[in-house]
Amino acid sequence: MITIKSPREIETMAAAGRIVAETLALVARQVRPGVSTEQLDRAAEDFIRSHPGARPSFKGLYDFPATLCTSINQEVVHGIPSSRRVLKEGDLLSVDVGVWLDGLHADSAATFPVGKVTPQAERLLTVTQEALAAGVAQARAGNHVGDIGHAVQEVAEGAGYSVVRELVGHGIGSAFHEDPQVPNYGKPKRGPRLMPGMTLAIEPMVNVGGADIRTLDDKWTVVTEGTTSGPWSPRMGRCPPTSSTRWPFSTRAARRGC
């Protein structure tokens, strides 16, 4: 069931979103070669819990063990932070973070270059940002979910990349995952109609090479499979209400996980 948020609920989600955005900014400042993803996770959790009433959304969600999802290079989503996962020059690190505040969630993701990355990786990051912007531009009352997915797909595939089809964006609110699902592909004017007060996580997941994915033995980490041009899959996202207002934070999650 799709839920419509009240102005008060949207204000609360925006407050949670500001903590999310500040957490991502904190992580961004610490991303460098030699840093482990466990260090980033610890810093993020400490920062989130320093805000009265706030706690990490991901930790314990479906038994996920951490505050952040930290996915490196060919990992699409749900990478588990570890002291053994140490960043290297040229990596692409996708970071997901969610915050629960006063009964409502906000969720965000961004992909960071570690040190100097290749021109191919820079282009992939740029195209993914453009795909996100195109999707967000379609998140207007009166449009449909399919308009969002179509816009993301057009940008990504038009640049020669593929979009992941088995993982999707979603509604978000008092539950971390709510209806509707928001795929990164689709046809205009298809799917649920967007209404004021809906809150959506728009989550472009763009691959070099094919769109196929698989889950590793840890039962969480999802990786690309069969990429032909490079081992990268950045994810970015933003969660706007479907109105003319834009929230000051970005979001993403997927497949009933982080």
C-alpha positions as CSV (number, residue, x, y, z in Angstrom):
1,M,0.0,0.0,0.0
2,I,1.3,3.5,-0.9
3,T,1.3,5.9,2.0
4,I,0.8,9.6,1.7
5,K,2.9,11.6,4.2
6,S,1.6,14.6,6.2
7,P,3.5,17.9,6.2
8,R,4.7,17.0,9.7
9,E,6.0,13.6,8.6
10,I,7.8,15.2,5.6
11,E,9.4,17.7,8.0
12,T,10.6,14.8,10.2
13,M,11.9,12.9,7.2
14,A,13.7,16.0,6.0
15,A,15.4,16.3,9.5
16,A,16.4,12.7,9.3
17,G,17.7,13.3,5.8
18,R,19.9,16.1,7.0
19,I,21.6,13.8,9.4
20,V,22.0,11.3,6.5
21,A,23.6,14.0,4.3
22,E,25.9,15.1,7.1
23,T,26.9,11.4,7.6
24,L,27.7,11.0,4.0
25,A,29.8,14.2,4.1
26,L,31.6,12.9,7.1
27,V,32.4,9.6,5.3
28,A,33.5,11.5,2.2
29,R,36.1,13.3,4.2
30,Q,37.5,10.0,5.5
31,V,37.6,8.1,2.2
32,R,41.3,7.6,1.2
33,P,43.6,4.8,0.4
34,G,44.5,2.7,3.5
35,V,41.2,3.3,5.3
36,S,39.1,0.3,6.1
37,T,35.3,0.2,5.6
38,E,35.0,-0.8,9.2
39,Q,36.5,2.5,10.2
40,L,34.0,4.4,8.1
41,D,31.2,2.4,9.6
42,R,32.2,3.1,13.1
43,A,32.5,6.9,12.5
44,A,29.1,6.9,10.8
45,E,27.4,5.1,13.7
46,D,28.9,7.3,16.3
47,F,27.9,10.5,14.4
48,I,24.3,9.3,13.9
49,R,23.8,8.3,17.5
50,S,25.2,11.7,18.6
51,H,21.9,13.2,17.5
52,P,19.1,12.9,20.1
53,G,16.5,10.4,19.0
54,A,18.4,9.2,15.9
55,R,19.7,5.7,15.2
56,P,21.0,3.9,12.2
57,S,18.2,2.4,10.0
58,F,20.3,-0.4,8.6
59,K,21.8,-2.0,11.7
60,G,19.6,-5.0,12.5
61,L,17.3,-4.4,9.5
62,Y,16.7,-8.0,8.2
63,D,19.7,-8.8,10.5
64,F,22.1,-6.6,8.5
65,P,25.1,-6.2,10.9
66,A,26.3,-2.7,10.2
67,T,25.4,1.0,10.0
68,L,26.7,1.4,6.4
69,C,26.5,-0.7,3.3
70,T,30.0,-0.3,1.7
71,S,30.3,-1.7,-1.8
72,I,33.6,-1.5,-3.7
73,N,34.0,-1.6,-7.5
74,Q,31.9,-4.5,-8.9
75,E,29.9,-4.7,-5.7
76,V,26.5,-3.2,-6.5
77,V,24.9,-3.2,-3.0
78,H,24.9,-4.5,0.5
79,G,28.7,-4.7,1.0
80,I,29.4,-5.4,4.7
81,P,32.0,-3.2,6.4
82,S,35.1,-5.0,7.6
83,S,38.6,-4.3,8.9
84,R,39.8,-6.5,6.0
85,R,38.2,-4.3,3.4
86,V,40.9,-1.6,3.0
87,L,40.4,1.0,0.3
88,K,43.0,1.3,-2.5
89,E,43.9,4.0,-4.9
90,G,41.5,3.9,-7.9
91,D,38.7,2.1,-6.1
92,L,35.1,3.3,-6.4
93,L,33.3,3.1,-3.0
94,S,29.5,3.1,-2.9
95,V,28.2,4.0,0.6
96,D,24.5,3.6,1.8
97,V,23.3,5.0,5.0
98,G,19.9,5.3,6.6
99,V,18.7,7.2,9.7
100,W,15.6,6.5,11.8
101,L,14.2,9.6,13.6
102,D,10.9,9.9,15.5
103,G,9.4,6.9,13.8
104,L,10.4,7.7,10.2
105,H,13.4,6.8,8.0
106,A,15.6,8.6,5.5
107,D,18.1,6.7,3.3
108,S,20.9,7.8,1.1
109,A,23.7,6.6,-1.1
110,A,26.7,8.1,-2.9
111,T,29.7,6.7,-4.8
112,F,33.1,8.1,-4.0
113,P,36.4,7.8,-5.9
114,V,39.3,6.7,-3.8
115,G,42.3,8.9,-4.7
116,K,42.8,9.2,-8.5
117,V,40.5,7.0,-10.6
118,T,40.6,6.3,-14.4
119,P,38.8,8.5,-16.9
120,Q,36.5,5.6,-17.6
121,A,35.5,5.5,-13.9
122,E,35.0,9.3,-13.9
123,R,32.7,9.0,-16.9
124,L,30.7,6.3,-15.2
125,L,30.2,8.5,-12.1
126,T,29.2,11.4,-14.2
127,V,26.6,9.4,-16.2
128,T,25.2,7.9,-13.0
129,Q,24.7,11.4,-11.6
130,E,23.0,12.5,-14.8
131,A,20.7,9.5,-14.7
132,L,19.8,10.4,-11.1
133,A,19.0,14.0,-12.0
134,A,16.9,12.8,-14.9
135,G,14.9,10.5,-12.7
136,V,14.4,13.1,-10.0
137,A,13.2,15.6,-12.6
138,Q,10.3,13.2,-13.4
139,A,9.2,12.8,-9.7
140,R,6.3,15.3,-10.1
141,A,2.7,14.9,-9.1
142,G,0.7,13.7,-12.1
143,N,3.6,11.7,-13.6
144,H,4.0,7.9,-13.1
145,V,6.6,5.6,-11.6
146,G,7.4,4.5,-15.2
147,D,8.4,8.1,-16.1
148,I,11.2,8.0,-13.5
149,G,12.5,4.6,-14.6
150,H,12.4,5.5,-18.2
151,A,14.4,8.7,-17.6
152,V,17.1,6.8,-15.7
153,Q,17.3,4.1,-18.3
154,E,17.5,6.5,-21.3
155,V,20.5,8.3,-19.8
156,A,22.4,5.2,-18.7
157,E,21.8,3.1,-21.8
158,G,22.2,6.1,-24.1
159,A,25.8,6.4,-22.7
160,G,26.5,2.7,-23.4
161,Y,25.9,1.3,-19.9
162,S,23.3,-1.0,-18.4
163,V,20.9,-0.6,-15.5
164,V,20.4,-3.3,-12.9
165,R,16.9,-4.7,-13.2
166,E,16.7,-7.1,-10.2
167,L,17.2,-4.3,-7.6
168,V,14.9,-1.3,-7.4
169,G,14.1,1.9,-5.6
170,H,11.1,2.1,-3.3
171,G,8.8,4.1,-1.1
172,I,10.1,5.0,2.3
173,G,8.6,6.3,5.5
174,S,7.6,4.7,8.8
175,A,8.8,1.4,7.2
176,F,12.1,1.4,5.5
177,H,10.7,-0.3,2.4
178,E,7.3,0.8,1.3
179,D,5.3,0.7,-1.9
180,P,5.7,1.5,-4.7
181,Q,8.8,-0.2,-6.2
182,V,10.7,2.2,-8.4
183,P,12.7,0.4,-11.1
184,N,15.5,2.1,-13.0
185,Y,13.8,1.2,-16.3
186,G,10.3,1.5,-17.6
187,K,7.9,3.1,-20.0
188,P,6.4,6.6,-19.7
189,K,2.9,6.9,-18.1
190,R,3.1,3.3,-16.8
191,G,2.9,2.3,-13.1
192,P,1.3,4.1,-10.1
193,R,0.5,7.7,-10.6
194,L,2.6,10.1,-8.4
195,M,0.8,12.1,-5.9
196,P,1.8,14.9,-3.5
197,G,3.0,13.5,-0.2
198,M,4.5,10.3,-1.7
199,T,8.1,9.8,-0.7
200,L,10.3,7.8,-3.1
201,A,13.8,6.5,-3.0
202,I,15.2,6.8,-6.6
203,E,18.2,4.7,-6.9
204,P,20.1,4.5,-10.2
205,M,22.4,1.4,-10.3
206,V,24.5,1.6,-13.5
207,N,26.8,-1.1,-14.7
208,V,29.7,-1.2,-17.1
209,G,28.9,-4.2,-19.3
210,G,25.9,-6.3,-18.6
211,A,23.0,-5.9,-16.1
212,D,23.4,-9.4,-14.6
213,I,24.1,-9.7,-10.8
214,R,24.6,-12.4,-8.2
215,T,24.8,-12.6,-4.4
216,L,28.0,-13.7,-2.7
217,D,28.2,-16.4,-0.1
218,D,27.8,-13.9,2.7
219,K,24.1,-13.7,1.6
220,W,24.3,-9.9,1.4
221,T,26.9,-8.6,-1.1
222,V,25.5,-8.3,-4.6
223,V,28.0,-8.0,-7.4
224,T,27.9,-7.5,-11.1
225,E,28.4,-10.5,-13.3
226,G,29.8,-10.7,-16.8
227,T,30.9,-7.0,-17.1
228,T,33.0,-6.5,-20.2
229,S,34.5,-3.1,-19.9
230,G,35.3,-2.6,-16.3
231,P,34.4,-3.8,-12.8
232,W,32.3,-0.8,-11.6
233,S,28.8,-0.3,-10.6
234,P,28.2,3.1,-8.9
235,R,24.9,3.9,-7.1
236,M,23.5,7.2,-6.3
237,G,20.1,8.3,-5.2
238,R,17.8,11.0,-4.0
239,C,14.4,10.9,-2.2
240,P,12.1,13.8,-3.2
241,P,8.5,14.1,-2.3
242,T,6.4,14.2,-5.5
243,S,5.8,17.9,-5.6
244,S,7.8,21.0,-6.5
245,T,9.7,20.8,-3.3
246,R,13.1,19.0,-3.3
247,W,14.6,17.6,-0.2
248,P,18.2,18.3,0.8
249,F,19.3,14.7,0.8
250,S,19.7,11.7,-1.3
251,T,18.5,8.2,-0.9
252,R,18.8,4.7,-2.2
253,A,18.3,1.1,-1.1
254,A,17.0,-2.0,-2.7
255,R,15.7,-5.6,-2.7
256,R,14.5,-5.6,0.9
257,G,18.0,-4.9,2.2
258,C,20.1,-1.7,2.7
